[in-house]
């Protein structure tokens, strides 16, 4: 099964609200990454959090990591219509030479 | 910085026809390279990875094959496409950055090819 699984699968909010997405994984990790994908296009790297970090910020993004629960969350504050996209967490696939495994993603719709 | 080129951006092919998708890398040497496929509304599934010229590992049994004839070239092929081969195909590269113990893997992504098999 997939290493990273996000929830919710879909999220619809109003502009200005915060959006929180969660990710769970199964094996030990060195780091966890969050990506964004617009309408089935290529992926954009958002943020990487290492296994020894608990929280990381980048602009309006806040990522937390709980290695004891094997989970991570991505918070987008003060959302904008341009944040509409699919968001994926990714972790390394063991023994696959730095390949990443992605969950099915959270589709975020920000209503203007 | 490293860049991945993929073409074409979109492709419509009949069932049973052959396929060749090419991915080329600029700005770095000896990257690990990966082919992922994304079915509609799903996440990315790793198909193949390569750690060097001529070295291919397959993650899932399938109708596709991959080759790496040059360090910066990665090709995804099929002799006869199936309807289930439809999807978004993404070429990804990876290099190691930094020094131990703080080194990490940096991934860089191509723009992808949307394949529709009819």
Interface residues (C-beta under 8 A of the other chain):
Chain A: X2 X4 X30 X31 X33 X40 X41 X42 X43 X44 X45 X48 X50 X88 X92 X93 X96 X97 X98 X99 X100 X101 X102 X103 X104 X105 X107
Chain B: X32 X34 X36 X38 X40 X41 X42 X43 X44 X45 X46 X49 X51 X57 X59 X88 X90 X92 X94 X96 X104 X105 X107 X109 X110 X111 X112 X114
